[in-house]
Amino acid sequence: MKQKEEERYTAFRWLILLFGALGLFDLQMTYLSVAPVLQEIASSVGLDSGAATIVLMSSFLAAASFVWLTAGGYLCDRFGVLTSLTLGFLCLAAPAALAPWIGGSFYGLLWIRIVEGFSMGLMFPTIPAIANTLFPARQRGLASGLLSSAVALGNSVGLVLGPMVLKSVGGDWKRMTAALSILGWAGMVTGLVLCFTCSGRLPRREEFIDNDSQQCAFRKAIFSPLSILGIATSFLAVWSLQGIYGLAPTFLAAGKPLGAGYGAVSGGQLALGATLLAGGCGPILNGFLLDKVFHGRVKWNLYLGFTLMCVCVFLLRFPGITGKAEVLELDLILAGLGPMLVFPTMFYLSACSYPPQIVGKVGGLWSGVGNLGGVFCTYFAGIMIRTQNSYDSIFALQALIAALGIVVTVILVRLHKPIYLASALAYSANACKDLGCFASSEGPVSMTEKDNSELVQRGAFQTTG
């Protein structure tokens, strides 16, 4: 059995994992490189800090959600992860390279961030698809954790590299953006090479018998209790994450009384501790805990992650925390650990819970609707900054959202424990309708506790308890 598994999941999967990690790294680096220099960008196009937050952050996330919901998951399922990643690199590189020519106006800046945001909608659905399609069940937590670590590393590098490159190019943010596009072009060329030379080496997915069967499976998936609660949890998690990785760096860099007054360079260095330590190590630790310690039970990771985000972000409202760099650094590290416990767990849950043929579309739905939480977060933050000239209310709202995440997690565990979804094939449309659920590769789903336990041990089902 193990020999058959090794034949299907070849070592080539690690190369695809590395390529996916590179794409997610570049994506997050591009997204957050503007956060510490937001005020410089705002002044260059005649915007205040609140309006610039909406243009630079909200437009990016809104564009990502649009692609996630309309095309991201479909492209991933239909054409594969290599195609999605390559298109994502193109969306990162092209508008950034054009910034010196079109970035001097409000609308030019807006369109740059919108097209860059498309890359997030293309790349993030590949996380559950890579873990589900290319890796055996015992390694999916590790794969999701490594990809999430690339996201965290991109956050860290973006926060530091943005101000450094800006300084090296004489304070011109447009030249800074163009310089950071080099990695995107390299990734796109690499993706084209892989698409044309190595796509045949990817594991073959078994297909649904007919299109009606696939549509039936997709409908069952999106209206299942797991999907509804998973989307709600993702929405609250993304909203909470943006308060830490999107708003906190801007808060640290902004002058008093608006922000903490550390400046772009020092503020970026403070944020680096949170993103590098918590973000880099957290997902790997999370994957180990899921695979080896909790054996797929996700509730403890979600509880701890949301609790850290709730408490530590709320503490940013107090001068006693933000006024002492050492205390602030510790608070930021603990706050940054929260999303790194929640997000890999959510990717792991979606990767293990749906058939490979639809995991991209359903995972894209989770992330696409969930990403709207980031849009709301940055939009309301921009309004609050303009009206109150303070981050106090923003951080209080962030803490409330994280607390709601704990409540939703409790509902997910208490009311649906365990939730079962098949991770292999749906038979035909009629069989799917007759069963009222998915069928697995082992045959129709048995509702006896003994059979369920056996299937859980084989990795065929995912439990949330």
Buried (B, 14 or more C-beta within 10 A) or exposed (E): EEEEEEEEBEEEBEBBBEBBBBBBBBBBBBBBBBBBBBBBBBEBBEBBBBBBBBBBBBBBBBBBBBBBBEBBBBBBBEBBBBBBBBBBBBBBBBBBBBBBEBBEEEEBBBBBBBBBBBBBBBBBBBBBBBBBBBBBBEBBBBBBBBBBBBBBBBBBBBBBBBBBBBEEBEEBBBBBBBBBBEBBBBBBEBBBEBBEEBBEEBBEBEEBBEEBBBBBBBEBBBEBBBBEBBBBBBBBBBBBBBBBBBBBBBBBBBEEEBBBBBBBBBBBBBBBBBBBBBBBBBBBBBBBBBBEEBEBBBBBBBBBBBBBBBBBBBBBBEEEBBEEBEBBBBBBBBBBBBBBBBBBBBBBBBBBBBBBBBBBBBBBBBBBBBBBBBBBBBBBBBBBBBEEEBBEBBBEBBBBBBBBBBEBBEEBBEEBEBBBBBBBBBBBBEBBEEBEBBBBEBEBBEEEEEEBEBBBEBBBBBBBE
